[in-house]
Amino acid sequence: MADEWYWCLTHSRAELEPDCPALDRLGPYPSKEAAEGWRETNEAREETWKAQDEAWEGDDDGGGPDES
Protein backbone atom coordinates (compact mmCIF):
# COMPACT_ATOMS: atom_id res chain seq x y z
CA MET A 1 0.00 0.00 0.00
CA ALA A 2 1.27 3.44 -0.88
CA ASP A 3 2.07 5.91 1.86
CA GLU A 4 -0.68 8.38 2.68
CA TRP A 5 0.30 11.76 4.06
CA TYR A 6 -1.90 14.17 5.97
CA TRP A 7 -1.68 17.84 6.87
CA CYS A 8 -2.22 18.17 10.61
CA LEU A 9 -4.06 21.37 11.50
CA THR A 10 -3.08 20.99 15.16
CA HIS A 11 0.66 20.65 14.58
CA SER A 12 0.86 22.59 11.25
CA ARG A 13 2.94 19.90 9.57
CA ALA A 14 2.76 16.96 7.19
CA GLU A 15 2.43 13.65 9.00
CA LEU A 16 2.72 10.12 7.66
CA GLU A 17 0.94 8.54 10.60
CA PRO A 18 -1.35 11.19 12.08
CA ASP A 19 -1.77 11.32 15.83
CA CYS A 20 -4.76 13.67 15.72
CA PRO A 21 -8.40 12.89 14.91
CA ALA A 22 -9.65 13.18 11.33
CA LEU A 23 -11.39 16.44 12.25
CA ASP A 24 -7.97 18.04 12.75
CA ARG A 25 -6.27 16.94 9.51
CA LEU A 26 -6.53 17.20 5.75
CA GLY A 27 -5.85 14.41 3.32
CA PRO A 28 -4.83 11.85 2.49
CA TYR A 29 -2.24 13.14 0.03
CA PRO A 30 0.03 10.97 -2.13
CA SER A 31 3.26 12.55 -0.84
CA LYS A 32 4.69 14.74 1.87
CA GLU A 33 5.14 17.54 -0.68
CA ALA A 34 1.49 17.33 -1.70
CA ALA A 35 0.41 17.50 1.96
CA GLU A 36 2.65 20.52 2.49
CA GLY A 37 1.05 22.15 -0.57
CA TRP A 38 -2.48 21.79 0.78
CA ARG A 39 -3.06 25.54 0.77
CA GLU A 40 -2.23 25.91 -2.94
CA THR A 41 -4.45 22.93 -3.76
CA ASN A 42 -7.29 24.44 -1.75
CA GLU A 43 -6.92 27.87 -3.36
CA ALA A 44 -6.90 26.36 -6.87
CA ARG A 45 -10.07 24.40 -6.10
CA GLU A 46 -11.76 27.49 -4.67
CA GLU A 47 -10.93 29.49 -7.82
CA THR A 48 -12.36 26.72 -10.01
CA TRP A 49 -15.53 26.50 -7.93
CA LYS A 50 -15.95 30.28 -7.91
CA ALA A 51 -15.64 30.41 -11.71
CA GLN A 52 -18.17 27.59 -12.03
CA ASP A 53 -20.58 29.38 -9.67
CA GLU A 54 -20.23 32.63 -11.63
CA ALA A 55 -20.88 30.79 -14.91
CA TRP A 56 -23.92 29.11 -13.36
CA GLU A 57 -25.31 32.38 -12.02
CA GLY A 58 -24.77 34.03 -15.39
CA ASP A 59 -27.06 31.57 -17.18
CA ASP A 60 -29.56 33.26 -19.57
CA ASP A 61 -32.64 32.12 -17.65
CA GLY A 62 -31.43 33.48 -14.32
CA GLY A 63 -29.31 30.52 -13.29
CA GLY A 64 -30.09 27.43 -11.36
CA PRO A 65 -31.60 24.15 -12.46
CA ASP A 66 -34.78 23.94 -14.47
CA GLU A 67 -37.61 23.75 -11.96
CA SER A 68 -40.39 22.81 -14.38
C-alpha positions as CSV (number, residue, x, y, z in Angstrom):
1,M,0.0,0.0,0.0
2,A,1.3,3.4,-0.9
3,D,2.1,5.9,1.9
4,E,-0.7,8.4,2.7
5,W,0.3,11.8,4.1
6,Y,-1.9,14.2,6.0
7,W,-1.7,17.8,6.9
8,C,-2.2,18.2,10.6
9,L,-4.1,21.4,11.5
10,T,-3.1,21.0,15.2
11,H,0.7,20.7,14.6
12,S,0.9,22.6,11.2
13,R,2.9,19.9,9.6
14,A,2.8,17.0,7.2
15,E,2.4,13.6,9.0
16,L,2.7,10.1,7.7
17,E,0.9,8.5,10.6
18,P,-1.4,11.2,12.1
19,D,-1.8,11.3,15.8
20,C,-4.8,13.7,15.7
21,P,-8.4,12.9,14.9
22,A,-9.7,13.2,11.3
23,L,-11.4,16.4,12.3
24,D,-8.0,18.0,12.7
25,R,-6.3,16.9,9.5
26,L,-6.5,17.2,5.7
27,G,-5.8,14.4,3.3
28,P,-4.8,11.9,2.5
29,Y,-2.2,13.1,0.0
30,P,0.0,11.0,-2.1
31,S,3.3,12.5,-0.8
32,K,4.7,14.7,1.9
33,E,5.1,17.5,-0.7
34,A,1.5,17.3,-1.7
35,A,0.4,17.5,2.0
36,E,2.7,20.5,2.5
37,G,1.1,22.2,-0.6
38,W,-2.5,21.8,0.8
39,R,-3.1,25.5,0.8
40,E,-2.2,25.9,-2.9
41,T,-4.4,22.9,-3.8
42,N,-7.3,24.4,-1.8
43,E,-6.9,27.9,-3.4
44,A,-6.9,26.4,-6.9
45,R,-10.1,24.4,-6.1
46,E,-11.8,27.5,-4.7
47,E,-10.9,29.5,-7.8
48,T,-12.4,26.7,-10.0
49,W,-15.5,26.5,-7.9
50,K,-15.9,30.3,-7.9
51,A,-15.6,30.4,-11.7
52,Q,-18.2,27.6,-12.0
53,D,-20.6,29.4,-9.7
54,E,-20.2,32.6,-11.6
55,A,-20.9,30.8,-14.9
56,W,-23.9,29.1,-13.4
57,E,-25.3,32.4,-12.0
58,G,-24.8,34.0,-15.4
59,D,-27.1,31.6,-17.2
60,D,-29.6,33.3,-19.6
61,D,-32.6,32.1,-17.6
62,G,-31.4,33.5,-14.3
63,G,-29.3,30.5,-13.3
64,G,-30.1,27.4,-11.4
65,P,-31.6,24.1,-12.5
66,D,-34.8,23.9,-14.5
67,E,-37.6,23.8,-12.0
68,S,-40.4,22.8,-14.4
